[in-house]
Amino acid sequence: MSQGWEKRFVADEPRLSEMKELYESIGFEVLLEPLPSKEELAACAESGCTACLDIDPERYRTIYTRARETPTPS
């Protein structure tokens, strides 16, 4: 991912919304992206287990953050 985005982790609800709100509250921009294809996911899976993700891939999103260009007022 380019343009300053940093990958954080993969999550589903309710943690997905909680973490999105948390990152935004501390000043980050947040981007939620669908999971990569099954082949791409298998190629980068470090633990080798993707069973949960294989069942319902539309449920999960990858969370990316980056610092805001202009800080939001408190």
N, CA, C and O atoms as a Maestro MAE file, in Angstrom:
{
 s_m_m2io_version
 :::
 2.0.0
}

f_m_ct {
 s_m_title
 :::
 protein
 m_atom[296] {
  # First column is atom index #
  i_m_mmod_type
  r_m_x_coord
  r_m_y_coord
  r_m_z_coord
  i_m_residue_number
  s_m_chain_name
  s_m_pdb_residue_name
  s_m_pdb_atom_name
  i_m_atomic_number
  :::
  1 25 0.859 -1.165 0.000 1 A "MET " " N  " 7
  2 3 0.000 0.000 0.000 1 A "MET " " CA " 6
  3 2 0.899 1.219 0.000 1 A "MET " " C  " 6
  4 15 1.897 1.253 0.719 1 A "MET " " O  " 8
  5 25 0.569 2.191 -0.773 2 A "SER " " N  " 7
  6 3 1.412 3.382 -0.882 2 A "SER " " CA " 6
  7 2 0.718 4.594 -0.277 2 A "SER " " C  " 6
  8 15 -0.268 4.467 0.448 2 A "SER " " O  " 8
  9 25 1.242 5.751 -0.581 3 A "GLN " " N  " 7
  10 3 0.698 7.041 -0.146 3 A "GLN " " CA " 6
  11 2 0.671 7.182 1.373 3 A "GLN " " C  " 6
  12 15 -0.198 7.864 1.915 3 A "GLN " " O  " 8
  13 25 1.612 6.546 2.059 4 A "GLY " " N  " 7
  14 3 1.736 6.704 3.499 4 A "GLY " " CA " 6
  15 2 0.869 5.790 4.342 4 A "GLY " " C  " 6
  16 15 0.902 5.881 5.569 4 A "GLY " " O  " 8
  17 25 0.094 4.912 3.723 5 A "TRP " " N  " 7
  18 3 -0.774 4.004 4.489 5 A "TRP " " CA " 6
  19 2 0.059 2.900 5.109 5 A "TRP " " C  " 6
  20 15 0.958 2.355 4.468 5 A "TRP " " O  " 8
  21 25 -0.241 2.568 6.365 6 A "GLU " " N  " 7
  22 3 0.458 1.516 7.089 6 A "GLU " " CA " 6
  23 2 -0.540 0.446 7.506 6 A "GLU " " C  " 6
  24 15 -1.547 0.743 8.148 6 A "GLU " " O  " 8
  25 25 -0.258 -0.796 7.138 7 A "LYS " " N  " 7
  26 3 -1.158 -1.900 7.487 7 A "LYS " " CA " 6
  27 2 -1.092 -2.151 8.985 7 A "LYS " " C  " 6
  28 15 -0.010 -2.219 9.568 7 A "LYS " " O  " 8
  29 25 -2.268 -2.289 9.604 8 A "ARG " " N  " 7
  30 3 -2.339 -2.581 11.037 8 A "ARG " " CA " 6
  31 2 -2.704 -4.037 11.268 8 A "ARG " " C  " 6
  32 15 -1.877 -4.793 11.778 8 A "ARG " " O  " 8
  33 25 -3.907 -4.458 10.913 9 A "PHE " " N  " 7
  34 3 -4.335 -5.840 11.115 9 A "PHE " " CA " 6
  35 2 -5.659 -6.086 10.409 9 A "PHE " " C  " 6
  36 15 -6.248 -5.170 9.836 9 A "PHE " " O  " 8
  37 25 -6.123 -7.330 10.454 10 A "VAL " " N  " 7
  38 3 -7.406 -7.729 9.868 10 A "VAL " " CA " 6
  39 2 -8.387 -7.938 11.008 10 A "VAL " " C  " 6
  40 15 -8.042 -8.535 12.027 10 A "VAL " " O  " 8
  41 25 -9.619 -7.444 10.838 11 A "ALA " " N  " 7
  42 3 -10.629 -7.570 11.894 11 A "ALA " " CA " 6
  43 2 -12.015 -7.672 11.297 11 A "ALA " " C  " 6
  44 15 -12.231 -7.396 10.117 11 A "ALA " " O  " 8
  45 25 -12.961 -8.081 12.153 12 A "ASP " " N  " 7
  46 3 -14.372 -8.053 11.790 12 A "ASP " " CA " 6
  47 2 -15.112 -7.341 12.911 12 A "ASP " " C  " 6
  48 15 -14.505 -6.939 13.903 12 A "ASP " " O  " 8
  49 25 -16.408 -7.187 12.758 13 A "GLU " " N  " 7
  50 3 -17.202 -6.491 13.771 13 A "GLU " " CA " 6
  51 2 -17.304 -7.344 15.034 13 A "GLU " " C  " 6
  52 15 -17.332 -8.571 14.933 13 A "GLU " " O  " 8
  53 25 -17.358 -6.749 16.190 14 A "PRO " " N  " 7
  54 3 -17.449 -5.319 16.459 14 A "PRO " " CA " 6
  55 2 -16.094 -4.627 16.563 14 A "PRO " " C  " 6
  56 15 -16.037 -3.399 16.625 14 A "PRO " " O  " 8
  57 25 -15.004 -5.392 16.583 15 A "ARG " " N  " 7
  58 3 -13.668 -4.784 16.729 15 A "ARG " " CA " 6
  59 2 -13.318 -3.855 15.577 15 A "ARG " " C  " 6
  60 15 -12.610 -2.867 15.772 15 A "ARG " " O  " 8
  61 25 -13.802 -4.158 14.388 16 A "LEU " " N  " 7
  62 3 -13.495 -3.330 13.227 16 A "LEU " " CA " 6
  63 2 -13.931 -1.887 13.479 16 A "LEU " " C  " 6
  64 15 -13.129 -0.965 13.326 16 A "LEU " " O  " 8
  65 25 -15.176 -1.686 13.857 17 A "SER " " N  " 7
  66 3 -15.687 -0.333 14.115 17 A "SER " " CA " 6
  67 2 -15.018 0.299 15.327 17 A "SER " " C  " 6
  68 15 -14.718 1.493 15.321 17 A "SER " " O  " 8
  69 25 -14.783 -0.501 16.372 18 A "GLU " " N  " 7
  70 3 -14.125 0.034 17.565 18 A "GLU " " CA " 6
  71 2 -12.730 0.554 17.252 18 A "GLU " " C  " 6
  72 15 -12.356 1.642 17.690 18 A "GLU " " O  " 8
  73 25 -11.970 -0.214 16.503 19 A "MET " " N  " 7
  74 3 -10.605 0.203 16.188 19 A "MET " " CA " 6
  75 2 -10.583 1.371 15.208 19 A "MET " " C  " 6
  76 15 -9.721 2.244 15.306 19 A "MET " " O  " 8
  77 25 -11.513 1.395 14.275 20 A "LYS " " N  " 7
  78 3 -11.617 2.528 13.357 20 A "LYS " " CA " 6
  79 2 -11.853 3.813 14.147 20 A "LYS " " C  " 6
  80 15 -11.185 4.819 13.912 20 A "LYS " " O  " 8
  81 25 -12.798 3.781 15.081 21 A "GLU " " N  " 7
  82 3 -13.089 4.954 15.903 21 A "GLU " " CA " 6
  83 2 -11.888 5.342 16.769 21 A "GLU " " C  " 6
  84 15 -11.590 6.526 16.925 21 A "GLU " " O  " 8
  85 25 -11.201 4.345 17.331 22 A "LEU " " N  " 7
  86 3 -10.041 4.627 18.169 22 A "LEU " " CA " 6
  87 2 -8.942 5.319 17.367 22 A "LEU " " C  " 6
  88 15 -8.426 6.357 17.781 22 A "LEU " " O  " 8
  89 25 -8.586 4.743 16.223 23 A "TYR " " N  " 7
  90 3 -7.536 5.353 15.403 23 A "TYR " " CA " 6
  91 2 -7.921 6.770 14.976 23 A "TYR " " C  " 6
  92 15 -7.075 7.664 14.985 23 A "TYR " " O  " 8
  93 25 -9.173 6.988 14.606 24 A "GLU " " N  " 7
  94 3 -9.615 8.326 14.227 24 A "GLU " " CA " 6
  95 2 -9.552 9.283 15.415 24 A "GLU " " C  " 6
  96 15 -9.192 10.449 15.252 24 A "GLU " " O  " 8
  97 25 -9.898 8.802 16.605 25 A "SER " " N  " 7
  98 3 -9.901 9.664 17.788 25 A "SER " " CA " 6
  99 2 -8.497 10.125 18.184 25 A "SER " " C  " 6
  100 15 -8.339 11.160 18.832 25 A "SER " " O  " 8
  101 25 -7.479 9.353 17.793 26 A "ILE " " N  " 7
  102 3 -6.110 9.768 18.115 26 A "ILE " " CA " 6
  103 2 -5.417 10.416 16.919 26 A "ILE " " C  " 6
  104 15 -4.198 10.588 16.912 26 A "ILE " " O  " 8
  105 25 -6.212 10.772 15.909 27 A "GLY " " N  " 7
  106 3 -5.692 11.610 14.838 27 A "GLY " " CA " 6
  107 2 -5.268 10.935 13.552 27 A "GLY " " C  " 6
  108 15 -4.641 11.578 12.710 27 A "GLY " " O  " 8
  109 25 -5.585 9.668 13.369 28 A "PHE " " N  " 7
  110 3 -5.219 8.980 12.138 28 A "PHE " " CA " 6
  111 2 -6.363 8.994 11.132 28 A "PHE " " C  " 6
  112 15 -7.537 9.025 11.503 28 A "PHE " " O  " 8
  113 25 -6.002 8.971 9.861 29 A "GLU " " N  " 7
  114 3 -6.963 8.644 8.820 29 A "GLU " " CA " 6
  115 2 -7.038 7.119 8.795 29 A "GLU " " C  " 6
  116 15 -6.040 6.447 9.056 29 A "GLU " " O  " 8
  117 25 -8.205 6.570 8.486 30 A "VAL " " N  " 7
  118 3 -8.386 5.114 8.481 30 A "VAL " " CA " 6
  119 2 -8.958 4.680 7.148 30 A "VAL " " C  " 6
  120 15 -9.895 5.292 6.637 30 A "VAL " " O  " 8
  121 25 -8.400 3.633 6.591 31 A "LEU " " N  " 7
  122 3 -8.860 3.042 5.343 31 A "LEU " " CA " 6
  123 2 -9.159 1.574 5.614 31 A "LEU " " C  " 6
  124 15 -8.309 0.849 6.131 31 A "LEU " " O  " 8
  125 25 -10.361 1.136 5.267 32 A "LEU " " N  " 7
  126 3 -10.754 -0.264 5.432 32 A "LEU " " CA " 6
  127 2 -10.830 -0.901 4.057 32 A "LEU " " C  " 6
  128 15 -11.589 -0.445 3.202 32 A "LEU " " O  " 8
  129 25 -10.062 -1.937 3.840 33 A "GLU " " N  " 7
  130 3 -9.982 -2.598 2.545 33 A "GLU " " CA " 6
  131 2 -10.426 -4.047 2.652 33 A "GLU " " C  " 6
  132 15 -10.162 -4.699 3.662 33 A "GLU " " O  " 8
  133 25 -11.103 -4.566 1.615 34 A "PRO " " N  " 7
  134 3 -11.450 -5.991 1.609 34 A "PRO " " CA " 6
  135 2 -10.181 -6.843 1.658 34 A "PRO " " C  " 6
  136 15 -9.087 -6.376 1.342 34 A "PRO " " O  " 8
  137 25 -10.353 -8.081 2.056 35 A "LEU " " N  " 7
  138 3 -9.217 -8.996 2.082 35 A "LEU " " CA " 6
  139 2 -8.699 -9.235 0.671 35 A "LEU " " C  " 6
  140 15 -9.447 -9.115 -0.299 35 A "LEU " " O  " 8
  141 25 -7.424 -9.573 0.560 36 A "PRO " " N  " 7
  142 3 -6.896 -9.958 -0.751 36 A "PRO " " CA " 6
  143 2 -7.544 -11.264 -1.206 36 A "PRO " " C  " 6
  144 15 -8.256 -11.913 -0.440 36 A "PRO " " O  " 8
  145 25 -7.293 -11.636 -2.442 37 A "SER " " N  " 7
  146 3 -7.843 -12.891 -2.962 37 A "SER " " CA " 6
  147 2 -7.322 -14.061 -2.134 37 A "SER " " C  " 6
  148 15 -6.326 -13.939 -1.422 37 A "SER " " O  " 8
  149 25 -8.006 -15.188 -2.238 38 A "LYS " " N  " 7
  150 3 -7.615 -16.380 -1.481 38 A "LYS " " CA " 6
  151 2 -6.173 -16.781 -1.796 38 A "LYS " " C  " 6
  152 15 -5.433 -17.199 -0.905 38 A "LYS " " O  " 8
  153 25 -5.782 -16.653 -3.045 39 A "GLU " " N  " 7
  154 3 -4.419 -17.007 -3.454 39 A "GLU " " CA " 6
  155 2 -3.404 -16.052 -2.832 39 A "GLU " " C  " 6
  156 15 -2.371 -16.486 -2.323 39 A "GLU " " O  " 8
  157 25 -3.698 -14.740 -2.873 40 A "GLU " " N  " 7
  158 3 -2.790 -13.755 -2.280 40 A "GLU " " CA " 6
  159 2 -2.697 -13.949 -0.769 40 A "GLU " " C  " 6
  160 15 -1.623 -13.829 -0.181 40 A "GLU " " O  " 8
  161 25 -3.839 -14.251 -0.150 41 A "LEU " " N  " 7
  162 3 -3.876 -14.461 1.283 41 A "LEU " " CA " 6
  163 2 -3.044 -15.679 1.666 41 A "LEU " " C  " 6
  164 15 -2.286 -15.635 2.635 41 A "LEU " " O  " 8
  165 25 -3.180 -16.752 0.918 42 A "ALA " " N  " 7
  166 3 -2.418 -17.976 1.198 42 A "ALA " " CA " 6
  167 2 -0.917 -17.737 1.043 42 A "ALA " " C  " 6
  168 15 -0.110 -18.293 1.789 42 A "ALA " " O  " 8
  169 25 -0.556 -16.909 0.071 43 A "ALA " " N  " 7
  170 3 0.858 -16.640 -0.190 43 A "ALA " " CA " 6
  171 2 1.506 -15.853 0.944 43 A "ALA " " C  " 6
  172 15 2.709 -15.976 1.174 43 A "ALA " " O  " 8
  173 25 0.716 -15.042 1.658 44 A "CYS " " N  " 7
  174 3 1.318 -14.209 2.697 44 A "CYS " " CA " 6
  175 2 0.944 -14.644 4.115 44 A "CYS " " C  " 6
  176 15 1.339 -13.989 5.080 44 A "CYS " " O  " 8
  177 25 0.197 -15.727 4.258 45 A "ALA " " N  " 7
  178 3 -0.210 -16.186 5.600 45 A "ALA " " CA " 6
  179 2 0.996 -16.773 6.319 45 A "ALA " " C  " 6
  180 15 1.536 -17.798 5.904 45 A "ALA " " O  " 8
  181 25 1.410 -16.128 7.385 46 A "GLU " " N  " 7
  182 3 2.585 -16.596 8.121 46 A "GLU " " CA " 6
  183 2 2.267 -17.839 8.939 46 A "GLU " " C  " 6
  184 15 3.079 -18.762 9.002 46 A "GLU " " O  " 8
  185 25 1.106 -17.874 9.558 47 A "SER " " N  " 7
  186 3 0.776 -19.002 10.415 47 A "SER " " CA " 6
  187 2 0.245 -20.196 9.621 47 A "SER " " C  " 6
  188 15 0.225 -21.321 10.119 47 A "SER " " O  " 8
  189 25 -0.186 -19.943 8.383 48 A "GLY " " N  " 7
  190 3 -0.696 -21.014 7.557 48 A "GLY " " CA " 6
  191 2 -2.171 -21.306 7.768 48 A "GLY " " C  " 6
  192 15 -2.751 -22.063 6.989 48 A "GLY " " O  " 8
  193 25 -2.797 -20.744 8.778 49 A "CYS " " N  " 7
  194 3 -4.207 -21.009 9.039 49 A "CYS " " CA " 6
  195 2 -5.069 -19.827 8.607 49 A "CYS " " C  " 6
  196 15 -4.952 -18.727 9.149 49 A "CYS " " O  " 8
  197 25 -5.930 -20.067 7.631 50 A "THR " " N  " 7
  198 3 -6.851 -19.023 7.171 50 A "THR " " CA " 6
  199 2 -8.288 -19.534 7.222 50 A "THR " " C  " 6
  200 15 -9.158 -19.000 6.534 50 A "THR " " O  " 8
  201 25 -8.546 -20.557 8.026 51 A "ALA " " N  " 7
  202 3 -9.868 -21.192 8.056 51 A "ALA " " CA " 6
  203 2 -10.982 -20.199 8.349 51 A "ALA " " C  " 6
  204 15 -12.014 -20.224 7.678 51 A "ALA " " O  " 8
  205 25 -10.800 -19.332 9.328 52 A "CYS " " N  " 7
  206 3 -11.845 -18.350 9.661 52 A "CYS " " CA " 6
  207 2 -12.103 -17.414 8.491 52 A "CYS " " C  " 6
  208 15 -13.248 -17.076 8.191 52 A "CYS " " O  " 8
  209 25 -11.035 -17.003 7.840 53 A "LEU " " N  " 7
  210 3 -11.158 -16.070 6.726 53 A "LEU " " CA " 6
  211 2 -11.779 -16.738 5.504 53 A "LEU " " C  " 6
  212 15 -12.480 -16.085 4.730 53 A "LEU " " O  " 8
  213 25 -11.531 -18.017 5.326 54 A "ASP " " N  " 7
  214 3 -12.077 -18.750 4.182 54 A "ASP " " CA " 6
  215 2 -13.590 -18.918 4.270 54 A "ASP " " C  " 6
  216 15 -14.265 -18.974 3.242 54 A "ASP " " O  " 8
  217 25 -14.129 -18.998 5.483 55 A "ILE " " N  " 7
  218 3 -15.566 -19.225 5.662 55 A "ILE " " CA " 6
  219 2 -16.388 -18.054 5.155 55 A "ILE " " C  " 6
  220 15 -17.371 -18.251 4.440 55 A "ILE " " O  " 8
  221 25 -15.998 -16.834 5.517 56 A "ASP " " N  " 7
  222 3 -16.778 -15.647 5.145 56 A "ASP " " CA " 6
  223 2 -15.846 -14.459 4.923 56 A "ASP " " C  " 6
  224 15 -15.771 -13.574 5.775 56 A "ASP " " O  " 8
  225 25 -15.134 -14.424 3.793 57 A "PRO " " N  " 7
  226 3 -14.153 -13.366 3.569 57 A "PRO " " CA " 6
  227 2 -14.752 -11.962 3.501 57 A "PRO " " C  " 6
  228 15 -14.045 -10.993 3.775 57 A "PRO " " O  " 8
  229 25 -16.013 -11.822 3.151 58 A "GLU " " N  " 7
  230 3 -16.627 -10.497 3.078 58 A "GLU " " CA " 6
  231 2 -16.829 -9.867 4.451 58 A "GLU " " C  " 6
  232 15 -17.075 -8.665 4.555 58 A "GLU " " O  " 8
  233 25 -16.729 -10.654 5.479 59 A "ARG " " N  " 7
  234 3 -16.927 -10.194 6.854 59 A "ARG " " CA " 6
  235 2 -15.729 -9.399 7.372 59 A "ARG " " C  " 6
  236 15 -15.883 -8.559 8.259 59 A "ARG " " O  " 8
  237 25 -14.557 -9.652 6.837 60 A "TYR " " N  " 7
  238 3 -13.318 -9.085 7.350 60 A "TYR " " CA " 6
  239 2 -12.818 -7.930 6.494 60 A "TYR " " C  " 6
  240 15 -13.090 -7.860 5.296 60 A "TYR " " O  " 8
  241 25 -12.079 -7.025 7.135 61 A "ARG " " N  " 7
  242 3 -11.443 -5.911 6.442 61 A "ARG " " CA " 6
  243 2 -10.035 -5.749 7.001 61 A "ARG " " C  " 6
  244 15 -9.777 -6.040 8.169 61 A "ARG " " O  " 8
  245 25 -9.134 -5.281 6.151 62 A "THR " " N  " 7
  246 3 -7.792 -4.944 6.585 62 A "THR " " CA " 6
  247 2 -7.788 -3.469 6.948 62 A "THR " " C  " 6
  248 15 -8.231 -2.630 6.165 62 A "THR " " O  " 8
  249 25 -7.290 -3.155 8.133 63 A "ILE " " N  " 7
  250 3 -7.250 -1.779 8.619 63 A "ILE " " CA " 6
  251 2 -5.888 -1.177 8.287 63 A "ILE " " C  " 6
  252 15 -4.848 -1.725 8.651 63 A "ILE " " O  " 8
  253 25 -5.911 -0.047 7.592 64 A "TYR " " N  " 7
  254 3 -4.714 0.736 7.290 64 A "TYR " " CA " 6
  255 2 -4.883 2.105 7.934 64 A "TYR " " C  " 6
  256 15 -5.995 2.631 7.993 64 A "TYR " " O  " 8
  257 25 -3.785 2.687 8.419 65 A "THR " " N  " 7
  258 3 -3.844 4.040 8.972 65 A "THR " " CA " 6
  259 2 -2.710 4.867 8.403 65 A "THR " " C  " 6
  260 15 -1.731 4.337 7.879 65 A "THR " " O  " 8
  261 25 -2.864 6.197 8.518 66 A "ARG " " N  " 7
  262 3 -1.786 7.122 8.214 66 A "ARG " " CA " 6
  263 2 -2.064 8.394 8.989 66 A "ARG " " C  " 6
  264 15 -3.204 8.687 9.349 66 A "ARG " " O  " 8
  265 25 -1.011 9.138 9.238 67 A "ALA " " N  " 7
  266 3 -1.162 10.406 9.948 67 A "ALA " " CA " 6
  267 2 -1.951 11.369 9.077 67 A "ALA " " C  " 6
  268 15 -1.799 11.387 7.855 67 A "ALA " " O  " 8
  269 25 -2.791 12.165 9.715 68 A "ARG " " N  " 7
  270 3 -3.566 13.173 8.977 68 A "ARG " " CA " 6
  271 2 -2.599 14.255 8.485 68 A "ARG " " C  " 6
  272 15 -1.608 14.585 9.137 68 A "ARG " " O  " 8
  273 25 -2.931 14.793 7.305 69 A "GLU " " N  " 7
  274 3 -2.098 15.883 6.784 69 A "GLU " " CA " 6
  275 2 -2.315 17.157 7.583 69 A "GLU " " C  " 6
  276 15 -1.366 17.897 7.841 69 A "GLU " " O  " 8
  277 25 -3.550 17.419 7.976 70 A "THR " " N  " 7
  278 3 -3.838 18.571 8.835 70 A "THR " " CA " 6
  279 2 -4.561 18.044 10.065 70 A "THR " " C  " 6
  280 15 -5.570 17.348 9.941 70 A "THR " " O  " 8
  281 25 -4.057 18.367 11.248 71 A "PRO " " N  " 7
  282 3 -4.704 17.862 12.466 71 A "PRO " " CA " 6
  283 2 -6.142 18.339 12.587 71 A "PRO " " C  " 6
  284 15 -6.475 19.455 12.189 71 A "PRO " " O  " 8
  285 25 -6.987 17.483 13.140 72 A "THR " " N  " 7
  286 3 -8.364 17.865 13.376 72 A "THR " " CA " 6
  287 2 -8.437 18.625 14.693 72 A "THR " " C  " 6
  288 15 -7.725 18.296 15.642 72 A "THR " " O  " 8
  289 25 -9.297 19.645 14.755 73 A "PRO " " N  " 7
  290 3 -9.413 20.413 16.012 73 A "PRO " " CA " 6
  291 2 -10.004 19.548 17.118 73 A "PRO " " C  " 6
  292 15 -10.836 18.679 16.859 73 A "PRO " " O  " 8
  293 25 -9.578 19.787 18.331 74 A "SER " " N  " 7
  294 3 -10.068 19.014 19.486 74 A "SER " " CA " 6
  295 2 -11.399 19.521 19.977 74 A "SER " " C  " 6
  296 15 -11.948 18.982 20.938 74 A "SER " " O  " 8
  :::
 }
 m_bond[295] {
  # First column is bond index #
  i_m_from
  i_m_to
  i_m_order
  :::
  1 1 2 1
  2 2 3 1
  3 3 4 2
  4 3 5 1
  5 5 6 1
  6 6 7 1
  7 7 8 2
  8 7 9 1
  9 9 10 1
  10 10 11 1
  11 11 12 2
  12 11 13 1
  13 13 14 1
  14 14 15 1
  15 15 16 2
  16 15 17 1
  17 17 18 1
  18 18 19 1
  19 19 20 2
  20 19 21 1
  21 21 22 1
  22 22 23 1
  23 23 24 2
  24 23 25 1
  25 25 26 1
  26 26 27 1
  27 27 28 2
  28 27 29 1
  29 29 30 1
  30 30 31 1
  31 31 32 2
  32 31 33 1
  33 33 34 1
  34 34 35 1
  35 35 36 2
  36 35 37 1
  37 37 38 1
  38 38 39 1
  39 39 40 2
  40 39 41 1
  41 41 42 1
  42 42 43 1
  43 43 44 2
  44 43 45 1
  45 45 46 1
  46 46 47 1
  47 47 48 2
  48 47 49 1
  49 49 50 1
  50 50 51 1
  51 51 52 2
  52 51 53 1
  53 53 54 1
  54 54 55 1
  55 55 56 2
  56 55 57 1
  57 57 58 1
  58 58 59 1
  59 59 60 2
  60 59 61 1
  61 61 62 1
  62 62 63 1
  63 63 64 2
  64 63 65 1
  65 65 66 1
  66 66 67 1
  67 67 68 2
  68 67 69 1
  69 69 70 1
  70 70 71 1
  71 71 72 2
  72 71 73 1
  73 73 74 1
  74 74 75 1
  75 75 76 2
  76 75 77 1
  77 77 78 1
  78 78 79 1
  79 79 80 2
  80 79 81 1
  81 81 82 1
  82 82 83 1
  83 83 84 2
  84 83 85 1
  85 85 86 1
  86 86 87 1
  87 87 88 2
  88 87 89 1
  89 89 90 1
  90 90 91 1
  91 91 92 2
  92 91 93 1
  93 93 94 1
  94 94 95 1
  95 95 96 2
  96 95 97 1
  97 97 98 1
  98 98 99 1
  99 99 100 2
  100 99 101 1
  101 101 102 1
  102 102 103 1
  103 103 104 2
  104 103 105 1
  105 105 106 1
  106 106 107 1
  107 107 108 2
  108 107 109 1
  109 109 110 1
  110 110 111 1
  111 111 112 2
  112 111 113 1
  113 113 114 1
  114 114 115 1
  115 115 116 2
  116 115 117 1
  117 117 118 1
  118 118 119 1
  119 119 120 2
  120 119 121 1
  121 121 122 1
  122 122 123 1
  123 123 124 2
  124 123 125 1
  125 125 126 1
  126 126 127 1
  127 127 128 2
  128 127 129 1
  129 129 130 1
  130 130 131 1
  131 131 132 2
  132 131 133 1
  133 133 134 1
  134 134 135 1
  135 135 136 2
  136 135 137 1
  137 137 138 1
  138 138 139 1
  139 139 140 2
  140 139 141 1
  141 141 142 1
  142 142 143 1
  143 143 144 2
  144 143 145 1
  145 145 146 1
  146 146 147 1
  147 147 148 2
  148 147 149 1
  149 149 150 1
  150 150 151 1
  151 151 152 2
  152 151 153 1
  153 153 154 1
  154 154 155 1
  155 155 156 2
  156 155 157 1
  157 157 158 1
  158 158 159 1
  159 159 160 2
  160 159 161 1
  161 161 162 1
  162 162 163 1
  163 163 164 2
  164 163 165 1
  165 165 166 1
  166 166 167 1
  167 167 168 2
  168 167 169 1
  169 169 170 1
  170 170 171 1
  171 171 172 2
  172 171 173 1
  173 173 174 1
  174 174 175 1
  175 175 176 2
  176 175 177 1
  177 177 178 1
  178 178 179 1
  179 179 180 2
  180 179 181 1
  181 181 182 1
  182 182 183 1
  183 183 184 2
  184 183 185 1
  185 185 186 1
  186 186 187 1
  187 187 188 2
  188 187 189 1
  189 189 190 1
  190 190 191 1
  191 191 192 2
  192 191 193 1
  193 193 194 1
  194 194 195 1
  195 195 196 2
  196 195 197 1
  197 197 198 1
  198 198 199 1
  199 199 200 2
  200 199 201 1
  201 201 202 1
  202 202 203 1
  203 203 204 2
  204 203 205 1
  205 205 206 1
  206 206 207 1
  207 207 208 2
  208 207 209 1
  209 209 210 1
  210 210 211 1
  211 211 212 2
  212 211 213 1
  213 213 214 1
  214 214 215 1
  215 215 216 2
  216 215 217 1
  217 217 218 1
  218 218 219 1
  219 219 220 2
  220 219 221 1
  221 221 222 1
  222 222 223 1
  223 223 224 2
  224 223 225 1
  225 225 226 1
  226 226 227 1
  227 227 228 2
  228 227 229 1
  229 229 230 1
  230 230 231 1
  231 231 232 2
  232 231 233 1
  233 233 234 1
  234 234 235 1
  235 235 236 2
  236 235 237 1
  237 237 238 1
  238 238 239 1
  239 239 240 2
  240 239 241 1
  241 241 242 1
  242 242 243 1
  243 243 244 2
  244 243 245 1
  245 245 246 1
  246 246 247 1
  247 247 248 2
  248 247 249 1
  249 249 250 1
  250 250 251 1
  251 251 252 2
  252 251 253 1
  253 253 254 1
  254 254 255 1
  255 255 256 2
  256 255 257 1
  257 257 258 1
  258 258 259 1
  259 259 260 2
  260 259 261 1
  261 261 262 1
  262 262 263 1
  263 263 264 2
  264 263 265 1
  265 265 266 1
  266 266 267 1
  267 267 268 2
  268 267 269 1
  269 269 270 1
  270 270 271 1
  271 271 272 2
  272 271 273 1
  273 273 274 1
  274 274 275 1
  275 275 276 2
  276 275 277 1
  277 277 278 1
  278 278 279 1
  279 279 280 2
  280 279 281 1
  281 281 282 1
  282 282 283 1
  283 283 284 2
  284 283 285 1
  285 285 286 1
  286 286 287 1
  287 287 288 2
  288 287 289 1
  289 289 290 1
  290 290 291 1
  291 291 292 2
  292 291 293 1
  293 293 294 1
  294 294 295 1
  295 295 296 2
  :::
 }
}
